[in-house]
């Protein structure tokens, strides 16, 4: 036996044969992504999505939904927006009509409050093909009117994105 027959690297080179690179090597390193500008404090304090003082505003399919009461700290608001709170329960409204969804939502929030839950997820879906999601707008409107809802924000993409909300509830 020859030495290169026992050498694994030589055996590999012999088995593979001559290789050619798939593309030309990159001489310059890829450009670093541009840094995102820091948000101003006013922007951080204001919820994204629909304006709270415009009751006629309608959320469209891809719009983020957001609401924050003044007593919610900036830190908790930021944490909610990033999905940092663990949902302790969830309600899935897929397949419900508006009347059913409103009743299910009221019962779910009452039970969550009775059990002392701090954060829940509500899945309303992204809506139909017409671009105006009925359940999304219904849930947004109902949650804004409830005193036990401290804040809500569209969930991060991994948790449902604009088809779900993370909701912070006040303790009784």
ABEGO torsion letter per residue (X at the ends): XBAAAABAAAAAAAAAEBBBBABBBBABBBBBBBBBBBBBAAAAABBBEBBAABAABBBBAABBBBBBBAABBAAAAAAAAAGABBBABBBBABGBBAAAAAAAAAAAAAAAAAAGBABBBBBAEAEBAAGBBAAAAAAAAAAAABAABABBBBBBAAAGEAABBBBBBBBX
